[in-house]
């Protein structure tokens, strides 16, 4: 559905991204009522293990001295609190 009756389902696996998404949604309460935001990682198989952390493409700074992912060039963020959702 489009327009005022439309809905958005959002999946953010890392605690960092999920928190940032919540702060961004709070800036627009009218829109945020139409968003079903879940802290979840989408996986292909129910037996697939969830890693402890995954790389994020942001933030791109390394001031904390943490290791950056060589592919995404971002910091590793934890999946603490994330649910595992299968198709």
matplotlib code that plots the C-alpha trace (Angstrom):
import matplotlib.pyplot as plt

x = [0.0, 1.1, 0.4, -0.8, -1.9, 1.5, 3.7, 7.5, 9.1, 12.7, 15.4, 18.6, 20.8, 23.4, 22.7, 24.5, 22.3, 19.1, 19.7, 20.5, 17.4, 15.3, 16.8, 16.1, 12.5, 11.9, 12.6, 9.5, 6.7, 4.1, 6.1, 7.5, 4.0, 4.0, 7.3, 7.7, 11.3, 12.9, 16.4, 16.8, 19.2, 17.7, 19.2, 18.6, 18.4, 17.0, 20.2, 22.5, 24.5, 24.5, 27.9, 28.8, 29.5, 29.2, 31.0, 29.1, 29.9, 29.7, 31.1, 34.2, 36.5, 38.9, 39.4, 38.7, 41.5, 39.2, 39.9, 38.2, 36.7, 38.8, 35.8, 33.3, 36.0, 33.7, 33.9, 32.5, 29.2, 27.7, 24.4, 23.5, 19.7, 19.1, 16.6, 17.3, 14.6, 14.4, 12.6]
y = [0.0, 3.5, 6.8, 7.4, 3.7, 2.3, 0.4, -0.2, -3.3, -2.6, -5.1, -3.8, -6.5, -4.6, -2.8, 0.3, 0.5, -0.3, 2.4, 5.0, 4.0, 4.5, 8.0, 8.9, 7.6, 9.7, 12.8, 12.1, 10.7, 10.8, 8.5, 6.3, 5.1, 3.4, 1.6, -1.8, -1.8, -5.0, -5.7, -8.9, -10.6, -12.3, -15.7, -18.3, -21.4, -21.9, -23.8, -20.9, -19.6, -15.9, -14.3, -12.3, -9.2, -8.1, -5.2, -2.1, 0.3, 3.2, 4.8, 4.9, 6.4, 4.3, 6.7, 3.9, 1.8, -1.1, -3.4, -2.4, -4.9, -5.1, -5.4, -3.0, -0.7, -0.3, -1.3, -4.5, -4.0, -6.6, -8.4, -8.2, -8.2, -9.3, -12.0, -14.5, -14.5, -17.1, -16.9]
z = [0.0, -0.7, 0.9, 4.4, 4.8, 3.8, 6.2, 6.4, 7.9, 8.9, 10.0, 11.6, 13.2, 15.1, 18.3, 16.9, 13.7, 15.5, 18.1, 15.3, 13.5, 16.6, 17.1, 13.5, 13.7, 16.8, 14.7, 12.7, 14.9, 12.2, 9.9, 12.7, 13.6, 10.3, 10.8, 12.3, 13.3, 14.5, 15.7, 13.7, 11.3, 8.3, 7.6, 4.9, 7.2, 10.6, 11.6, 10.5, 13.4, 14.1, 14.5, 17.6, 15.4, 11.8, 10.0, 9.4, 6.6, 9.1, 11.1, 8.9, 11.6, 13.6, 16.5, 19.0, 17.6, 16.8, 13.9, 10.6, 8.2, 5.1, 2.7, 4.2, 5.8, 8.8, 12.5, 13.8, 15.7, 18.0, 17.4, 21.1, 21.4, 17.8, 16.9, 14.1, 11.4, 8.7, 5.4]

ax = plt.figure().add_subplot(projection="3d")
ax.plot(x, y, z, "-o")
ax.set_aspect("equal")
plt.show()
